[in-house]
Amino acid sequence: MNGVVALPRSDPRSLGFSPRALDRLRRTLDGWVHSRRVAGVALGIVRRGEVAFEHYTGWADEHRGVAVTPETIYRIYSMTKPITAVAALQLVEEGRIGLN
């Protein structure tokens, strides 16, 4: 394995999620791909360290016919500022630093 730790999967109901609502979410995401609003989607919902929902739909590379999978690599640029901001706000929320 490459250092990735797989999270345990749980019944969505045991984590407070409605299977019916998650099915609507799945259909919505599939609809976005079908209507070409987005090329592909990878979505995971985790609560208390357990996977409640995962769904992969559409294309990682539509021209080459490569589908989105859990192994799809996304190139995300210029993410340093948002990640730093979230980390700082978490520290504020925990009372470890102040905004002033």
QUIFENKA-V681918 format. One record per pair of residues at least 12 apart in sequence whose ideal C-beta (glycine too) atoms are under 7 Angstrom apart, sorted by sequence separation. I is the first residue (numbers start at 1). J is the second residue. If there is no record, write none. Layout:
I_J, I_J
This chain:
29_41, 43_55, 56_68, 60_72, 56_69, 29_43, 42_56, 56_70, 41_57, 40_57, 41_58, 40_58, 39_58, 40_59, 38_58, 39_59, 40_60, 39_62, 33_57, 33_58, 29_55, 42_68, 30_57, 41_68, 29_57, 40_68, 26_55, 42_72, 16_47, 22_53, 15_47, 15_48, 15_50, 17_52, 17_53, 15_52, 7_46, 10_50, 12_52, 9_50, 10_51, 12_53, 7_49, 8_50, 9_51, 10_52, 7_50, 8_51, 7_51
